[in-house]
């Protein structure tokens, strides 16, 4: 084989690799970590669920609002009955206009984390005032450039006010780039957050 043909055989694969690298690459790393016996996503429609405001955690207040907006849209898309779902936007409005709910939320918010199960008494009363059995609680665990890529991780849990226990936990996580050819470009928070939230809700509904 001549040197010219060797170079040609080497250049073609490299060009193909570079072209394929120009497209965005966002990995969905979402997972379900716990589901209680007897619980299923169908129960959310049957008994009602309220999405509480996303806790900023490692993110910013604006990033928490973005997660909430994405979560509302994803849950509405999965819900067979919108009457059984109180979106984060609706719950936020109730908190702002009801001082009792606001006081309960103040007790709950610091404990919405994978590392805390306190504040449940307030959560139980909070759910009753909203007229739902389940509270869907979320916290941003990560929102940063990690290893050169944007990474967003959202911890979520569902609290059952009748059983006074957490019945589901999961993580919505996305990580990736707008383009991965050198020099690589991290994807924006919004793009990766959309993948993370969609992955989280898909896990909840068993897809």
C-alpha positions as CSV (number, residue, x, y, z in Angstrom):
1,X,0.0,0.0,0.0
2,X,1.4,3.4,-1.0
3,X,1.9,6.3,1.4
4,X,-0.8,8.2,-0.4
5,X,-3.4,5.5,-0.1
6,X,-2.5,5.1,3.6
7,X,-3.1,8.8,4.2
8,X,-6.4,8.6,2.3
9,X,-7.5,5.7,4.4
10,X,-6.6,7.5,7.6
11,X,-8.2,10.9,6.7
12,X,-11.6,9.5,5.8
13,X,-12.4,8.0,9.2
14,X,-11.1,11.1,10.9
15,X,-13.4,13.4,8.8
16,X,-16.4,11.2,9.5
17,X,-15.6,11.3,13.2
18,X,-15.3,15.1,13.2
19,X,-18.6,15.5,11.3
20,X,-20.4,13.2,13.7
21,X,-18.9,15.1,16.6
22,X,-20.4,18.4,15.5
23,X,-23.9,17.4,16.5
24,X,-25.1,17.8,20.1
25,X,-24.5,15.0,22.5
26,X,-26.7,15.1,25.7
27,X,-26.7,12.0,27.7
28,X,-29.8,11.1,29.7
29,X,-28.6,9.6,33.0
30,X,-31.9,9.6,34.8
31,X,-32.9,6.8,37.1
32,X,-35.5,5.6,39.6
33,X,-34.0,4.8,43.0
34,X,-37.0,3.7,45.0
35,X,-40.7,2.7,44.6
36,X,-42.9,1.6,47.6
37,X,-44.9,-1.6,47.2
38,X,-48.4,-0.8,45.9
39,X,-47.5,2.6,44.5
40,X,-47.7,3.4,40.8
41,X,-48.0,6.5,38.7
42,X,-51.7,5.7,38.1
43,X,-52.3,6.7,41.8
44,X,-51.3,10.2,41.0
45,X,-54.2,10.6,38.7
46,X,-56.6,8.8,41.0
47,X,-55.8,10.7,44.2
48,X,-54.2,13.9,43.0
49,X,-50.7,15.3,43.1
50,X,-49.3,18.7,43.7
51,X,-45.8,19.7,42.4
52,X,-44.1,21.8,45.0
53,X,-41.7,24.6,44.0
54,X,-38.3,23.3,43.0
55,X,-35.7,24.0,45.7
56,X,-32.6,25.7,44.2
57,X,-30.1,23.6,46.1
58,X,-26.9,23.7,44.1
59,X,-28.6,25.8,41.4
60,X,-29.8,29.4,41.2
61,X,-33.3,30.7,41.8
62,X,-33.7,31.2,38.1
63,X,-32.6,27.7,37.3
64,X,-35.1,26.4,39.9
65,X,-37.9,28.3,38.1
66,X,-36.7,26.8,34.8
67,X,-36.9,23.3,36.2
68,X,-40.4,24.0,37.5
69,X,-41.6,25.2,34.1
70,X,-40.2,22.1,32.4
71,X,-41.6,19.8,35.1
72,X,-45.1,21.3,34.7
73,X,-45.0,20.7,30.9
74,X,-43.7,17.2,31.3
75,X,-46.3,16.2,33.9
76,X,-49.2,17.7,32.0
77,X,-48.1,15.7,29.0
78,X,-48.2,12.5,31.1
79,X,-51.4,13.2,33.1
80,X,-54.6,11.7,31.8
81,X,-56.6,14.1,33.9
82,X,-55.4,17.7,34.4
83,X,-57.9,18.1,37.2
84,X,-55.9,15.7,39.4
85,X,-52.6,17.7,38.9
86,X,-51.7,20.9,40.6
87,X,-48.7,22.3,38.7
88,X,-45.7,24.0,40.3
89,X,-47.0,27.3,38.9
90,X,-50.4,26.8,40.6
91,X,-48.9,25.7,43.9
92,X,-46.6,28.7,43.9
93,X,-49.6,31.0,43.4
94,X,-51.4,29.3,46.3
95,X,-48.4,29.8,48.5
96,X,-48.2,33.5,47.6
97,X,-51.8,34.2,48.4
98,X,-52.3,32.0,51.5
99,X,-50.1,32.9,54.5
100,X,-50.8,29.6,56.2
101,X,-49.5,27.6,53.2
102,X,-46.5,30.0,53.0
103,X,-45.7,29.2,56.6
104,X,-46.0,25.5,56.0
105,X,-43.8,25.8,52.9
106,X,-41.1,27.6,54.9
107,X,-41.0,24.6,57.3
108,X,-40.9,22.1,54.4
109,X,-38.4,23.7,52.0
110,X,-35.2,23.2,53.9
111,X,-35.8,19.5,54.1
112,X,-36.6,18.7,50.5
113,X,-33.4,16.8,49.9
114,X,-32.1,13.3,49.6
115,X,-30.5,13.7,53.0
116,X,-33.5,14.8,55.0
117,X,-37.0,13.4,55.9
118,X,-37.8,16.1,58.4
119,X,-40.6,18.6,57.9
120,X,-43.1,15.8,57.1
121,X,-45.7,17.1,59.6
122,X,-45.9,20.4,57.7
123,X,-46.0,18.5,54.4
124,X,-48.9,16.4,55.5
125,X,-50.9,19.6,56.4
126,X,-49.7,21.3,53.2
127,X,-51.1,18.5,51.1
128,X,-54.4,18.4,52.9
129,X,-54.9,22.1,52.4
130,X,-54.2,21.7,48.7
131,X,-56.7,18.7,48.5
132,X,-54.2,16.2,47.1
133,X,-52.8,12.9,48.5
134,X,-49.3,13.2,46.9
135,X,-46.7,15.9,46.9
136,X,-44.0,15.8,44.1
137,X,-41.0,17.5,45.6
138,X,-37.8,18.4,43.8
139,X,-34.3,19.9,44.5
140,X,-31.5,20.8,42.2
141,X,-28.5,18.6,43.2
142,X,-26.1,19.7,40.5
143,X,-26.1,22.5,37.9
144,X,-22.5,23.1,36.8
145,X,-19.8,22.4,34.2
146,X,-18.4,19.0,35.2
147,X,-15.5,17.4,33.3
148,X,-16.0,20.1,30.5
149,X,-19.8,19.3,30.0
150,X,-22.9,20.9,31.4
151,X,-24.4,18.6,34.0
152,X,-27.8,19.0,35.6
153,X,-29.1,16.6,38.3
154,X,-32.6,17.0,39.9
155,X,-33.5,14.9,42.9
156,X,-37.2,14.1,43.2
157,X,-39.5,12.3,45.6
158,X,-43.2,11.7,46.1
159,X,-44.6,12.0,49.5
160,X,-47.9,10.2,50.4
161,X,-49.8,12.3,53.1
162,X,-52.1,9.4,54.0
163,X,-49.3,6.9,54.6
164,X,-47.0,9.7,55.9
165,X,-44.1,8.3,53.9
166,X,-42.1,8.7,50.8
167,X,-43.4,6.3,48.2
168,X,-41.1,7.2,45.2
169,X,-37.6,8.6,44.6
170,X,-35.7,9.3,41.5
171,X,-33.1,11.4,39.8
172,X,-33.4,13.3,36.6
173,X,-30.0,13.9,35.1
174,X,-28.6,15.2,31.9
175,X,-25.0,15.8,30.8
176,X,-23.4,16.9,27.6
177,X,-22.2,19.2,24.9
178,X,-23.6,21.4,22.1
179,X,-20.7,20.0,20.1
180,X,-18.0,17.5,21.2
181,X,-15.4,18.2,18.5
182,X,-12.4,20.1,19.8
183,X,-12.7,22.6,21.2
184,X,-15.9,21.2,22.8
185,X,-18.7,23.5,23.8
186,X,-20.9,22.6,26.9
187,X,-24.6,22.7,26.3
188,X,-26.7,25.4,28.0
189,X,-28.4,24.8,31.3
190,X,-31.8,24.9,29.6
191,X,-31.0,22.3,27.0
192,X,-29.6,19.8,29.5
193,X,-32.3,20.6,32.1
194,X,-34.9,19.6,29.5
195,X,-33.3,16.2,29.0
196,X,-33.0,15.8,32.8
197,X,-36.6,16.6,33.5
198,X,-38.0,14.5,30.6
199,X,-35.8,11.6,31.9
200,X,-37.1,12.0,35.4
201,X,-40.8,12.0,34.4
202,X,-40.3,9.1,32.0
203,X,-38.8,7.1,34.9
204,X,-41.8,7.9,37.1
205,X,-44.2,6.7,34.4
206,X,-42.2,3.6,33.7
207,X,-40.8,4.5,30.2
